Amino acid sequence: PPTVPPPPGPSARGSLSLHRAYLRSPLGLLRLGQLALGAAFWVTVAAHKYEGAAHFALFAAVLVWLLTLALFGLSLLGRWELVPWLGSRWLLTNLVHDLALGVGLYAAATGIMGHKAKQRSFCNLPGYSQHCLYSAYLSASICGGITACLYLFSGLYCLSRRCQDQRDII
């Protein structure tokens, strides 16, 4: 009997390599800052006793941080085309993530932690001997505010690229 050649296998994907141009771009540098300050925010909140609305602030910060980590990883490896439907709209995906999720949720979390710091401002007085969460809440609100600004800058960067009819994030 005649031998039939085997069906062609899936095309081999290129080896993984870092997309160095992304890492040196304004968006890549902003992402690194967002990841560092976002981690500082949620670690500061999680390392101290928290209650009430701080649960939402922690949830929002961790959610946005994980999504940012995923965007950063896919962009750094140049593999955004592997994400169904969003990969073909990667610039728009980054834009919506930064302005809607990043700015919106971090602004809310910053407001919550700032309000909690204000509520605890009495324990900032000299001679107060009880455990005080004022410094932790204030530190978290400062990190959150700076992180929200970084998301605003990266969102504006993506928006300017979109307005220039460019499709790529770099």
Phi and psi in radians as a Rosetta constraint file:
Dihedral C 1 N 2 CA 2 C 2 CIRCULARHARMONIC -1.200 0.35
Dihedral N 2 CA 2 C 2 N 3 CIRCULARHARMONIC 2.467 0.35
Dihedral C 2 N 3 CA 3 C 3 CIRCULARHARMONIC -1.510 0.35
Dihedral N 3 CA 3 C 3 N 4 CIRCULARHARMONIC 2.346 0.35
Dihedral C 3 N 4 CA 4 C 4 CIRCULARHARMONIC -1.731 0.35
Dihedral N 4 CA 4 C 4 N 5 CIRCULARHARMONIC 2.258 0.35
Dihedral C 4 N 5 CA 5 C 5 CIRCULARHARMONIC -1.128 0.35
Dihedral N 5 CA 5 C 5 N 6 CIRCULARHARMONIC 2.593 0.35
Dihedral C 5 N 6 CA 6 C 6 CIRCULARHARMONIC -1.152 0.35
Dihedral N 6 CA 6 C 6 N 7 CIRCULARHARMONIC 2.656 0.35
Dihedral C 6 N 7 CA 7 C 7 CIRCULARHARMONIC -1.121 0.35
Dihedral N 7 CA 7 C 7 N 8 CIRCULARHARMONIC 2.608 0.35
Dihedral C 7 N 8 CA 8 C 8 CIRCULARHARMONIC -1.135 0.35
Dihedral N 8 CA 8 C 8 N 9 CIRCULARHARMONIC 2.422 0.35
Dihedral C 8 N 9 CA 9 C 9 CIRCULARHARMONIC -1.375 0.35
Dihedral N 9 CA 9 C 9 N 10 CIRCULARHARMONIC 3.043 0.35
Dihedral C 9 N 10 CA 10 C 10 CIRCULARHARMONIC -1.125 0.35
Dihedral N 10 CA 10 C 10 N 11 CIRCULARHARMONIC 2.544 0.35
Dihedral C 10 N 11 CA 11 C 11 CIRCULARHARMONIC -1.120 0.35
Dihedral N 11 CA 11 C 11 N 12 CIRCULARHARMONIC 2.448 0.35
Dihedral C 11 N 12 CA 12 C 12 CIRCULARHARMONIC -1.246 0.35
Dihedral N 12 CA 12 C 12 N 13 CIRCULARHARMONIC 2.283 0.35
Dihedral C 12 N 13 CA 13 C 13 CIRCULARHARMONIC -1.439 0.35
Dihedral N 13 CA 13 C 13 N 14 CIRCULARHARMONIC 2.623 0.35
Dihedral C 13 N 14 CA 14 C 14 CIRCULARHARMONIC -1.095 0.35
Dihedral N 14 CA 14 C 14 N 15 CIRCULARHARMONIC 2.754 0.35
Dihedral C 14 N 15 CA 15 C 15 CIRCULARHARMONIC -1.181 0.35
Dihedral N 15 CA 15 C 15 N 16 CIRCULARHARMONIC 2.685 0.35
Dihedral C 15 N 16 CA 16 C 16 CIRCULARHARMONIC -1.259 0.35
Dihedral N 16 CA 16 C 16 N 17 CIRCULARHARMONIC 2.302 0.35
Dihedral C 16 N 17 CA 17 C 17 CIRCULARHARMONIC -2.539 0.35
Dihedral N 17 CA 17 C 17 N 18 CIRCULARHARMONIC 2.707 0.35
Dihedral C 17 N 18 CA 18 C 18 CIRCULARHARMONIC -1.316 0.35
Dihedral N 18 CA 18 C 18 N 19 CIRCULARHARMONIC 2.418 0.35
Dihedral C 18 N 19 CA 19 C 19 CIRCULARHARMONIC -1.519 0.35
Dihedral N 19 CA 19 C 19 N 20 CIRCULARHARMONIC 1.434 0.35
Dihedral C 19 N 20 CA 20 C 20 CIRCULARHARMONIC -1.077 0.35
Dihedral N 20 CA 20 C 20 N 21 CIRCULARHARMONIC -0.542 0.35
Dihedral C 20 N 21 CA 21 C 21 CIRCULARHARMONIC -1.095 0.35
Dihedral N 21 CA 21 C 21 N 22 CIRCULARHARMONIC -0.638 0.35
Dihedral C 21 N 22 CA 22 C 22 CIRCULARHARMONIC -1.167 0.35
Dihedral N 22 CA 22 C 22 N 23 CIRCULARHARMONIC -0.723 0.35
Dihedral C 22 N 23 CA 23 C 23 CIRCULARHARMONIC -1.100 0.35
Dihedral N 23 CA 23 C 23 N 24 CIRCULARHARMONIC -0.550 0.35
Dihedral C 23 N 24 CA 24 C 24 CIRCULARHARMONIC -1.606 0.35
Dihedral N 24 CA 24 C 24 N 25 CIRCULARHARMONIC -0.095 0.35
Dihedral C 24 N 25 CA 25 C 25 CIRCULARHARMONIC -1.357 0.35
Dihedral N 25 CA 25 C 25 N 26 CIRCULARHARMONIC 2.831 0.35
Dihedral C 25 N 26 CA 26 C 26 CIRCULARHARMONIC -1.004 0.35
Dihedral N 26 CA 26 C 26 N 27 CIRCULARHARMONIC -0.674 0.35
Dihedral C 26 N 27 CA 27 C 27 CIRCULARHARMONIC -1.160 0.35
Dihedral N 27 CA 27 C 27 N 28 CIRCULARHARMONIC -0.711 0.35
Dihedral C 27 N 28 CA 28 C 28 CIRCULARHARMONIC -1.116 0.35
Dihedral N 28 CA 28 C 28 N 29 CIRCULARHARMONIC -0.735 0.35
Dihedral C 28 N 29 CA 29 C 29 CIRCULARHARMONIC -1.187 0.35
Dihedral N 29 CA 29 C 29 N 30 CIRCULARHARMONIC -0.682 0.35
Dihedral C 29 N 30 CA 30 C 30 CIRCULARHARMONIC -1.124 0.35
Dihedral N 30 CA 30 C 30 N 31 CIRCULARHARMONIC -0.670 0.35
Dihedral C 30 N 31 CA 31 C 31 CIRCULARHARMONIC -1.085 0.35
Dihedral N 31 CA 31 C 31 N 32 CIRCULARHARMONIC -0.714 0.35
Dihedral C 31 N 32 CA 32 C 32 CIRCULARHARMONIC -1.082 0.35
Dihedral N 32 CA 32 C 32 N 33 CIRCULARHARMONIC -0.738 0.35
Dihedral C 32 N 33 CA 33 C 33 CIRCULARHARMONIC -1.128 0.35
Dihedral N 33 CA 33 C 33 N 34 CIRCULARHARMONIC -0.707 0.35
Dihedral C 33 N 34 CA 34 C 34 CIRCULARHARMONIC -1.094 0.35
Dihedral N 34 CA 34 C 34 N 35 CIRCULARHARMONIC -0.730 0.35
Dihedral C 34 N 35 CA 35 C 35 CIRCULARHARMONIC -1.167 0.35
Dihedral N 35 CA 35 C 35 N 36 CIRCULARHARMONIC -0.734 0.35
Dihedral C 35 N 36 CA 36 C 36 CIRCULARHARMONIC -1.176 0.35
Dihedral N 36 CA 36 C 36 N 37 CIRCULARHARMONIC -0.871 0.35
Dihedral C 36 N 37 CA 37 C 37 CIRCULARHARMONIC -1.271 0.35
Dihedral N 37 CA 37 C 37 N 38 CIRCULARHARMONIC -0.569 0.35
Dihedral C 37 N 38 CA 38 C 38 CIRCULARHARMONIC -1.113 0.35
Dihedral N 38 CA 38 C 38 N 39 CIRCULARHARMONIC -0.725 0.35
Dihedral C 38 N 39 CA 39 C 39 CIRCULARHARMONIC -1.140 0.35
Dihedral N 39 CA 39 C 39 N 40 CIRCULARHARMONIC -0.689 0.35
Dihedral C 39 N 40 CA 40 C 40 CIRCULARHARMONIC -1.076 0.35
Dihedral N 40 CA 40 C 40 N 41 CIRCULARHARMONIC -0.680 0.35
Dihedral C 40 N 41 CA 41 C 41 CIRCULARHARMONIC -1.073 0.35
Dihedral N 41 CA 41 C 41 N 42 CIRCULARHARMONIC -1.005 0.35
Dihedral C 41 N 42 CA 42 C 42 CIRCULARHARMONIC -1.296 0.35
Dihedral N 42 CA 42 C 42 N 43 CIRCULARHARMONIC -0.478 0.35
Dihedral C 42 N 43 CA 43 C 43 CIRCULARHARMONIC -1.196 0.35
Dihedral N 43 CA 43 C 43 N 44 CIRCULARHARMONIC -0.696 0.35
Dihedral C 43 N 44 CA 44 C 44 CIRCULARHARMONIC -1.084 0.35
Dihedral N 44 CA 44 C 44 N 45 CIRCULARHARMONIC -0.757 0.35
Dihedral C 44 N 45 CA 45 C 45 CIRCULARHARMONIC -1.209 0.35
Dihedral N 45 CA 45 C 45 N 46 CIRCULARHARMONIC -0.792 0.35
Dihedral C 45 N 46 CA 46 C 46 CIRCULARHARMONIC -1.208 0.35
Dihedral N 46 CA 46 C 46 N 47 CIRCULARHARMONIC -0.461 0.35
Dihedral C 46 N 47 CA 47 C 47 CIRCULARHARMONIC -1.372 0.35
Dihedral N 47 CA 47 C 47 N 48 CIRCULARHARMONIC -0.186 0.35
Dihedral C 47 N 48 CA 48 C 48 CIRCULARHARMONIC -2.085 0.35
Dihedral N 48 CA 48 C 48 N 49 CIRCULARHARMONIC 2.851 0.35
Dihedral C 48 N 49 CA 49 C 49 CIRCULARHARMONIC -1.158 0.35
Dihedral N 49 CA 49 C 49 N 50 CIRCULARHARMONIC 2.291 0.35
Dihedral C 49 N 50 CA 50 C 50 CIRCULARHARMONIC -2.426 0.35
Dihedral N 50 CA 50 C 50 N 51 CIRCULARHARMONIC 2.698 0.35
Dihedral C 50 N 51 CA 51 C 51 CIRCULARHARMONIC -2.650 0.35
Dihedral N 51 CA 51 C 51 N 52 CIRCULARHARMONIC 2.942 0.35
Dihedral C 51 N 52 CA 52 C 52 CIRCULARHARMONIC 1.096 0.35
Dihedral N 52 CA 52 C 52 N 53 CIRCULARHARMONIC -2.264 0.35
Dihedral C 52 N 53 CA 53 C 53 CIRCULARHARMONIC -1.181 0.35
Dihedral N 53 CA 53 C 53 N 54 CIRCULARHARMONIC -0.283 0.35
Dihedral C 53 N 54 CA 54 C 54 CIRCULARHARMONIC -1.108 0.35
Dihedral N 54 CA 54 C 54 N 55 CIRCULARHARMONIC -0.422 0.35
Dihedral C 54 N 55 CA 55 C 55 CIRCULARHARMONIC -1.072 0.35
Dihedral N 55 CA 55 C 55 N 56 CIRCULARHARMONIC -0.762 0.35
Dihedral C 55 N 56 CA 56 C 56 CIRCULARHARMONIC -1.141 0.35
Dihedral N 56 CA 56 C 56 N 57 CIRCULARHARMONIC -0.732 0.35
Dihedral C 56 N 57 CA 57 C 57 CIRCULARHARMONIC -1.037 0.35
Dihedral N 57 CA 57 C 57 N 58 CIRCULARHARMONIC -0.754 0.35
Dihedral C 57 N 58 CA 58 C 58 CIRCULARHARMONIC -1.161 0.35
Dihedral N 58 CA 58 C 58 N 59 CIRCULARHARMONIC -0.762 0.35
Dihedral C 58 N 59 CA 59 C 59 CIRCULARHARMONIC -1.046 0.35
Dihedral N 59 CA 59 C 59 N 60 CIRCULARHARMONIC -0.826 0.35
Dihedral C 59 N 60 CA 60 C 60 CIRCULARHARMONIC -1.072 0.35
Dihedral N 60 CA 60 C 60 N 61 CIRCULARHARMONIC -0.773 0.35
Dihedral C 60 N 61 CA 61 C 61 CIRCULARHARMONIC -1.137 0.35
Dihedral N 61 CA 61 C 61 N 62 CIRCULARHARMONIC -0.755 0.35
Dihedral C 61 N 62 CA 62 C 62 CIRCULARHARMONIC -1.197 0.35
Dihedral N 62 CA 62 C 62 N 63 CIRCULARHARMONIC -0.712 0.35
Dihedral C 62 N 63 CA 63 C 63 CIRCULARHARMONIC -1.061 0.35
Dihedral N 63 CA 63 C 63 N 64 CIRCULARHARMONIC -0.879 0.35
Dihedral C 63 N 64 CA 64 C 64 CIRCULARHARMONIC -1.138 0.35
Dihedral N 64 CA 64 C 64 N 65 CIRCULARHARMONIC -0.666 0.35
Dihedral C 64 N 65 CA 65 C 65 CIRCULARHARMONIC -1.097 0.35
Dihedral N 65 CA 65 C 65 N 66 CIRCULARHARMONIC -0.773 0.35
Dihedral C 65 N 66 CA 66 C 66 CIRCULARHARMONIC -1.146 0.35
Dihedral N 66 CA 66 C 66 N 67 CIRCULARHARMONIC -0.720 0.35
Dihedral C 66 N 67 CA 67 C 67 CIRCULARHARMONIC -1.141 0.35
Dihedral N 67 CA 67 C 67 N 68 CIRCULARHARMONIC -0.658 0.35
Dihedral C 67 N 68 CA 68 C 68 CIRCULARHARMONIC -1.156 0.35
Dihedral N 68 CA 68 C 68 N 69 CIRCULARHARMONIC -0.685 0.35
Dihedral C 68 N 69 CA 69 C 69 CIRCULARHARMONIC -1.080 0.35
Dihedral N 69 CA 69 C 69 N 70 CIRCULARHARMONIC -0.705 0.35
Dihedral C 69 N 70 CA 70 C 70 CIRCULARHARMONIC -1.154 0.35
Dihedral N 70 CA 70 C 70 N 71 CIRCULARHARMONIC -0.791 0.35
Dihedral C 70 N 71 CA 71 C 71 CIRCULARHARMONIC -1.069 0.35
Dihedral N 71 CA 71 C 71 N 72 CIRCULARHARMONIC -0.760 0.35
Dihedral C 71 N 72 CA 72 C 72 CIRCULARHARMONIC -1.104 0.35
Dihedral N 72 CA 72 C 72 N 73 CIRCULARHARMONIC -0.796 0.35
Dihedral C 72 N 73 CA 73 C 73 CIRCULARHARMONIC -1.093 0.35
Dihedral N 73 CA 73 C 73 N 74 CIRCULARHARMONIC -0.808 0.35
Dihedral C 73 N 74 CA 74 C 74 CIRCULARHARMONIC -1.141 0.35
Dihedral N 74 CA 74 C 74 N 75 CIRCULARHARMONIC -0.666 0.35
Dihedral C 74 N 75 CA 75 C 75 CIRCULARHARMONIC -1.241 0.35
Dihedral N 75 CA 75 C 75 N 76 CIRCULARHARMONIC -0.687 0.35
Dihedral C 75 N 76 CA 76 C 76 CIRCULARHARMONIC -1.146 0.35
Dihedral N 76 CA 76 C 76 N 77 CIRCULARHARMONIC -0.624 0.35
Dihedral C 76 N 77 CA 77 C 77 CIRCULARHARMONIC -1.537 0.35
Dihedral N 77 CA 77 C 77 N 78 CIRCULARHARMONIC -0.121 0.35
Dihedral C 77 N 78 CA 78 C 78 CIRCULARHARMONIC 1.203 0.35
Dihedral N 78 CA 78 C 78 N 79 CIRCULARHARMONIC 0.519 0.35
Dihedral C 78 N 79 CA 79 C 79 CIRCULARHARMONIC -1.946 0.35
Dihedral N 79 CA 79 C 79 N 80 CIRCULARHARMONIC 0.434 0.35
Dihedral C 79 N 80 CA 80 C 80 CIRCULARHARMONIC -1.153 0.35
Dihedral N 80 CA 80 C 80 N 81 CIRCULARHARMONIC -0.356 0.35
Dihedral C 80 N 81 CA 81 C 81 CIRCULARHARMONIC -1.195 0.35
Dihedral N 81 CA 81 C 81 N 82 CIRCULARHARMONIC -0.215 0.35
Dihedral C 81 N 82 CA 82 C 82 CIRCULARHARMONIC -1.357 0.35
Dihedral N 82 CA 82 C 82 N 83 CIRCULARHARMONIC -0.237 0.35
Dihedral C 82 N 83 CA 83 C 83 CIRCULARHARMONIC -1.499 0.35
Dihedral N 83 CA 83 C 83 N 84 CIRCULARHARMONIC 2.055 0.35
Dihedral C 83 N 84 CA 84 C 84 CIRCULARHARMONIC -1.037 0.35
Dihedral N 84 CA 84 C 84 N 85 CIRCULARHARMONIC 2.437 0.35
Dihedral C 84 N 85 CA 85 C 85 CIRCULARHARMONIC 1.107 0.35
Dihedral N 85 CA 85 C 85 N 86 CIRCULARHARMONIC -0.746 0.35
Dihedral C 85 N 86 CA 86 C 86 CIRCULARHARMONIC -1.375 0.35
Dihedral N 86 CA 86 C 86 N 87 CIRCULARHARMONIC -0.495 0.35
Dihedral C 86 N 87 CA 87 C 87 CIRCULARHARMONIC -1.064 0.35
Dihedral N 87 CA 87 C 87 N 88 CIRCULARHARMONIC -0.609 0.35
Dihedral C 87 N 88 CA 88 C 88 CIRCULARHARMONIC -1.364 0.35
Dihedral N 88 CA 88 C 88 N 89 CIRCULARHARMONIC -0.192 0.35
Dihedral C 88 N 89 CA 89 C 89 CIRCULARHARMONIC -2.159 0.35
Dihedral N 89 CA 89 C 89 N 90 CIRCULARHARMONIC 0.807 0.35
Dihedral C 89 N 90 CA 90 C 90 CIRCULARHARMONIC -1.147 0.35
Dihedral N 90 CA 90 C 90 N 91 CIRCULARHARMONIC -0.684 0.35
Dihedral C 90 N 91 CA 91 C 91 CIRCULARHARMONIC -1.125 0.35
Dihedral N 91 CA 91 C 91 N 92 CIRCULARHARMONIC -0.766 0.35
Dihedral C 91 N 92 CA 92 C 92 CIRCULARHARMONIC -1.148 0.35
Dihedral N 92 CA 92 C 92 N 93 CIRCULARHARMONIC -0.665 0.35
Dihedral C 92 N 93 CA 93 C 93 CIRCULARHARMONIC -1.058 0.35
Dihedral N 93 CA 93 C 93 N 94 CIRCULARHARMONIC -0.803 0.35
Dihedral C 93 N 94 CA 94 C 94 CIRCULARHARMONIC -1.109 0.35
Dihedral N 94 CA 94 C 94 N 95 CIRCULARHARMONIC -0.693 0.35
Dihedral C 94 N 95 CA 95 C 95 CIRCULARHARMONIC -1.089 0.35
Dihedral N 95 CA 95 C 95 N 96 CIRCULARHARMONIC -0.867 0.35
Dihedral C 95 N 96 CA 96 C 96 CIRCULARHARMONIC -1.142 0.35
Dihedral N 96 CA 96 C 96 N 97 CIRCULARHARMONIC -0.728 0.35
Dihedral C 96 N 97 CA 97 C 97 CIRCULARHARMONIC -1.038 0.35
Dihedral N 97 CA 97 C 97 N 98 CIRCULARHARMONIC -0.795 0.35
Dihedral C 97 N 98 CA 98 C 98 CIRCULARHARMONIC -1.216 0.35
Dihedral N 98 CA 98 C 98 N 99 CIRCULARHARMONIC -0.827 0.35
Dihedral C 98 N 99 CA 99 C 99 CIRCULARHARMONIC -1.410 0.35
Dihedral N 99 CA 99 C 99 N 100 CIRCULARHARMONIC -0.738 0.35
Dihedral C 99 N 100 CA 100 C 100 CIRCULARHARMONIC -1.411 0.35
Dihedral N 100 CA 100 C 100 N 101 CIRCULARHARMONIC -0.945 0.35
Dihedral C 100 N 101 CA 101 C 101 CIRCULARHARMONIC -1.425 0.35
Dihedral N 101 CA 101 C 101 N 102 CIRCULARHARMONIC -0.919 0.35
Dihedral C 101 N 102 CA 102 C 102 CIRCULARHARMONIC -1.087 0.35
Dihedral N 102 CA 102 C 102 N 103 CIRCULARHARMONIC -1.001 0.35
Dihedral C 102 N 103 CA 103 C 103 CIRCULARHARMONIC -1.187 0.35
Dihedral N 103 CA 103 C 103 N 104 CIRCULARHARMONIC -0.818 0.35
Dihedral C 103 N 104 CA 104 C 104 CIRCULARHARMONIC -1.073 0.35
Dihedral N 104 CA 104 C 104 N 105 CIRCULARHARMONIC -0.913 0.35
Dihedral C 104 N 105 CA 105 C 105 CIRCULARHARMONIC -1.280 0.35
Dihedral N 105 CA 105 C 105 N 106 CIRCULARHARMONIC -0.654 0.35
Dihedral C 105 N 106 CA 106 C 106 CIRCULARHARMONIC -1.239 0.35
Dihedral N 106 CA 106 C 106 N 107 CIRCULARHARMONIC -0.561 0.35
Dihedral C 106 N 107 CA 107 C 107 CIRCULARHARMONIC -1.146 0.35
Dihedral N 107 CA 107 C 107 N 108 CIRCULARHARMONIC -0.728 0.35
Dihedral C 107 N 108 CA 108 C 108 CIRCULARHARMONIC -1.131 0.35
Dihedral N 108 CA 108 C 108 N 109 CIRCULARHARMONIC -0.779 0.35
Dihedral C 108 N 109 CA 109 C 109 CIRCULARHARMONIC -1.126 0.35
Dihedral N 109 CA 109 C 109 N 110 CIRCULARHARMONIC -0.663 0.35
Dihedral C 109 N 110 CA 110 C 110 CIRCULARHARMONIC -1.142 0.35
Dihedral N 110 CA 110 C 110 N 111 CIRCULARHARMONIC -0.731 0.35
Dihedral C 110 N 111 CA 111 C 111 CIRCULARHARMONIC -1.080 0.35
Dihedral N 111 CA 111 C 111 N 112 CIRCULARHARMONIC -0.731 0.35
Dihedral C 111 N 112 CA 112 C 112 CIRCULARHARMONIC -1.092 0.35
Dihedral N 112 CA 112 C 112 N 113 CIRCULARHARMONIC -0.841 0.35
Dihedral C 112 N 113 CA 113 C 113 CIRCULARHARMONIC -1.226 0.35
Dihedral N 113 CA 113 C 113 N 114 CIRCULARHARMONIC -0.578 0.35
Dihedral C 113 N 114 CA 114 C 114 CIRCULARHARMONIC -1.138 0.35
Dihedral N 114 CA 114 C 114 N 115 CIRCULARHARMONIC -0.714 0.35
Dihedral C 114 N 115 CA 115 C 115 CIRCULARHARMONIC -1.119 0.35
Dihedral N 115 CA 115 C 115 N 116 CIRCULARHARMONIC -0.735 0.35
Dihedral C 115 N 116 CA 116 C 116 CIRCULARHARMONIC -1.135 0.35
Dihedral N 116 CA 116 C 116 N 117 CIRCULARHARMONIC -0.656 0.35
Dihedral C 116 N 117 CA 117 C 117 CIRCULARHARMONIC -1.131 0.35
Dihedral N 117 CA 117 C 117 N 118 CIRCULARHARMONIC -0.692 0.35
Dihedral C 117 N 118 CA 118 C 118 CIRCULARHARMONIC -1.134 0.35
Dihedral N 118 CA 118 C 118 N 119 CIRCULARHARMONIC -0.674 0.35
Dihedral C 118 N 119 CA 119 C 119 CIRCULARHARMONIC -1.117 0.35
Dihedral N 119 CA 119 C 119 N 120 CIRCULARHARMONIC -0.505 0.35
Dihedral C 119 N 120 CA 120 C 120 CIRCULARHARMONIC -1.726 0.35
Dihedral N 120 CA 120 C 120 N 121 CIRCULARHARMONIC 0.185 0.35
Dihedral C 120 N 121 CA 121 C 121 CIRCULARHARMONIC -1.151 0.35
Dihedral N 121 CA 121 C 121 N 122 CIRCULARHARMONIC -0.330 0.35
Dihedral C 121 N 122 CA 122 C 122 CIRCULARHARMONIC -1.158 0.35
Dihedral N 122 CA 122 C 122 N 123 CIRCULARHARMONIC -0.509 0.35
Dihedral C 122 N 123 CA 123 C 123 CIRCULARHARMONIC -1.450 0.35
Dihedral N 123 CA 123 C 123 N 124 CIRCULARHARMONIC 0.095 0.35
Dihedral C 123 N 124 CA 124 C 124 CIRCULARHARMONIC -1.428 0.35
Dihedral N 124 CA 124 C 124 N 125 CIRCULARHARMONIC -0.110 0.35
Dihedral C 124 N 125 CA 125 C 125 CIRCULARHARMONIC -1.279 0.35
Dihedral N 125 CA 125 C 125 N 126 CIRCULARHARMONIC 2.566 0.35
Dihedral C 125 N 126 CA 126 C 126 CIRCULARHARMONIC -1.121 0.35
Dihedral N 126 CA 126 C 126 N 127 CIRCULARHARMONIC 2.479 0.35
Dihedral C 126 N 127 CA 127 C 127 CIRCULARHARMONIC 1.548 0.35
Dihedral N 127 CA 127 C 127 N 128 CIRCULARHARMONIC -0.070 0.35
Dihedral C 127 N 128 CA 128 C 128 CIRCULARHARMONIC -1.334 0.35
Dihedral N 128 CA 128 C 128 N 129 CIRCULARHARMONIC 2.120 0.35
Dihedral C 128 N 129 CA 129 C 129 CIRCULARHARMONIC -1.720 0.35
Dihedral N 129 CA 129 C 129 N 130 CIRCULARHARMONIC -0.199 0.35
Dihedral C 129 N 130 CA 130 C 130 CIRCULARHARMONIC -1.382 0.35
Dihedral N 130 CA 130 C 130 N 131 CIRCULARHARMONIC 2.811 0.35
Dihedral C 130 N 131 CA 131 C 131 CIRCULARHARMONIC -1.088 0.35
Dihedral N 131 CA 131 C 131 N 132 CIRCULARHARMONIC 2.286 0.35
Dihedral C 131 N 132 CA 132 C 132 CIRCULARHARMONIC -2.115 0.35
Dihedral N 132 CA 132 C 132 N 133 CIRCULARHARMONIC 2.256 0.35
Dihedral C 132 N 133 CA 133 C 133 CIRCULARHARMONIC -1.712 0.35
Dihedral N 133 CA 133 C 133 N 134 CIRCULARHARMONIC 0.096 0.35
Dihedral C 133 N 134 CA 134 C 134 CIRCULARHARMONIC -0.993 0.35
Dihedral N 134 CA 134 C 134 N 135 CIRCULARHARMONIC -0.856 0.35
Dihedral C 134 N 135 CA 135 C 135 CIRCULARHARMONIC -1.104 0.35
Dihedral N 135 CA 135 C 135 N 136 CIRCULARHARMONIC -0.707 0.35
Dihedral C 135 N 136 CA 136 C 136 CIRCULARHARMONIC -1.142 0.35
Dihedral N 136 CA 136 C 136 N 137 CIRCULARHARMONIC -0.792 0.35
Dihedral C 136 N 137 CA 137 C 137 CIRCULARHARMONIC -1.169 0.35
Dihedral N 137 CA 137 C 137 N 138 CIRCULARHARMONIC -0.682 0.35
Dihedral C 137 N 138 CA 138 C 138 CIRCULARHARMONIC -1.158 0.35
Dihedral N 138 CA 138 C 138 N 139 CIRCULARHARMONIC -0.748 0.35
Dihedral C 138 N 139 CA 139 C 139 CIRCULARHARMONIC -1.070 0.35
Dihedral N 139 CA 139 C 139 N 140 CIRCULARHARMONIC -0.754 0.35
Dihedral C 139 N 140 CA 140 C 140 CIRCULARHARMONIC -1.116 0.35
Dihedral N 140 CA 140 C 140 N 141 CIRCULARHARMONIC -0.714 0.35
Dihedral C 140 N 141 CA 141 C 141 CIRCULARHARMONIC -1.202 0.35
Dihedral N 141 CA 141 C 141 N 142 CIRCULARHARMONIC -0.592 0.35
Dihedral C 141 N 142 CA 142 C 142 CIRCULARHARMONIC -1.177 0.35
Dihedral N 142 CA 142 C 142 N 143 CIRCULARHARMONIC -0.813 0.35
Dihedral C 142 N 143 CA 143 C 143 CIRCULARHARMONIC -1.056 0.35
Dihedral N 143 CA 143 C 143 N 144 CIRCULARHARMONIC -0.720 0.35
Dihedral C 143 N 144 CA 144 C 144 CIRCULARHARMONIC -1.134 0.35
Dihedral N 144 CA 144 C 144 N 145 CIRCULARHARMONIC -0.704 0.35
Dihedral C 144 N 145 CA 145 C 145 CIRCULARHARMONIC -1.129 0.35
Dihedral N 145 CA 145 C 145 N 146 CIRCULARHARMONIC -0.758 0.35
Dihedral C 145 N 146 CA 146 C 146 CIRCULARHARMONIC -1.153 0.35
Dihedral N 146 CA 146 C 146 N 147 CIRCULARHARMONIC -0.687 0.35
Dihedral C 146 N 147 CA 147 C 147 CIRCULARHARMONIC -1.122 0.35
Dihedral N 147 CA 147 C 147 N 148 CIRCULARHARMONIC -0.726 0.35
Dihedral C 147 N 148 CA 148 C 148 CIRCULARHARMONIC -1.063 0.35
Dihedral N 148 CA 148 C 148 N 149 CIRCULARHARMONIC -0.676 0.35
Dihedral C 148 N 149 CA 149 C 149 CIRCULARHARMONIC -1.138 0.35
Dihedral N 149 CA 149 C 149 N 150 CIRCULARHARMONIC -0.686 0.35
Dihedral C 149 N 150 CA 150 C 150 CIRCULARHARMONIC -1.118 0.35
Dihedral N 150 CA 150 C 150 N 151 CIRCULARHARMONIC -0.681 0.35
Dihedral C 150 N 151 CA 151 C 151 CIRCULARHARMONIC -1.150 0.35
Dihedral N 151 CA 151 C 151 N 152 CIRCULARHARMONIC -0.650 0.35
Dihedral C 151 N 152 CA 152 C 152 CIRCULARHARMONIC -1.100 0.35
Dihedral N 152 CA 152 C 152 N 153 CIRCULARHARMONIC -0.777 0.35
Dihedral C 152 N 153 CA 153 C 153 CIRCULARHARMONIC -1.096 0.35
Dihedral N 153 CA 153 C 153 N 154 CIRCULARHARMONIC -0.766 0.35
Dihedral C 153 N 154 CA 154 C 154 CIRCULARHARMONIC -1.210 0.35
Dihedral N 154 CA 154 C 154 N 155 CIRCULARHARMONIC -0.597 0.35
Dihedral C 154 N 155 CA 155 C 155 CIRCULARHARMONIC -1.132 0.35
Dihedral N 155 CA 155 C 155 N 156 CIRCULARHARMONIC -0.717 0.35
Dihedral C 155 N 156 CA 156 C 156 CIRCULARHARMONIC -1.172 0.35
Dihedral N 156 CA 156 C 156 N 157 CIRCULARHARMONIC -0.616 0.35
Dihedral C 156 N 157 CA 157 C 157 CIRCULARHARMONIC -1.089 0.35
Dihedral N 157 CA 157 C 157 N 158 CIRCULARHARMONIC -0.822 0.35
Dihedral C 157 N 158 CA 158 C 158 CIRCULARHARMONIC -1.128 0.35
Dihedral N 158 CA 158 C 158 N 159 CIRCULARHARMONIC -0.673 0.35
Dihedral C 158 N 159 CA 159 C 159 CIRCULARHARMONIC -1.127 0.35
Dihedral N 159 CA 159 C 159 N 160 CIRCULARHARMONIC -0.712 0.35
Dihedral C 159 N 160 CA 160 C 160 CIRCULARHARMONIC -1.160 0.35
Dihedral N 160 CA 160 C 160 N 161 CIRCULARHARMONIC -0.662 0.35
Dihedral C 160 N 161 CA 161 C 161 CIRCULARHARMONIC -1.142 0.35
Dihedral N 161 CA 161 C 161 N 162 CIRCULARHARMONIC -0.676 0.35
Dihedral C 161 N 162 CA 162 C 162 CIRCULARHARMONIC -1.155 0.35
Dihedral N 162 CA 162 C 162 N 163 CIRCULARHARMONIC -0.707 0.35
Dihedral C 162 N 163 CA 163 C 163 CIRCULARHARMONIC -1.200 0.35
Dihedral N 163 CA 163 C 163 N 164 CIRCULARHARMONIC -0.394 0.35
Dihedral C 163 N 164 CA 164 C 164 CIRCULARHARMONIC -1.543 0.35
Dihedral N 164 CA 164 C 164 N 165 CIRCULARHARMONIC 0.207 0.35
Dihedral C 164 N 165 CA 165 C 165 CIRCULARHARMONIC 1.037 0.35
Dihedral N 165 CA 165 C 165 N 166 CIRCULARHARMONIC 0.571 0.35
Dihedral C 165 N 166 CA 166 C 166 CIRCULARHARMONIC -1.688 0.35
Dihedral N 166 CA 166 C 166 N 167 CIRCULARHARMONIC 2.557 0.35
Dihedral C 166 N 167 CA 167 C 167 CIRCULARHARMONIC -1.858 0.35
Dihedral N 167 CA 167 C 167 N 168 CIRCULARHARMONIC -0.247 0.35
Dihedral C 167 N 168 CA 168 C 168 CIRCULARHARMONIC -1.755 0.35
Dihedral N 168 CA 168 C 168 N 169 CIRCULARHARMONIC 2.756 0.35
Dihedral C 168 N 169 CA 169 C 169 CIRCULARHARMONIC -1.422 0.35
Dihedral N 169 CA 169 C 169 N 170 CIRCULARHARMONIC -0.165 0.35
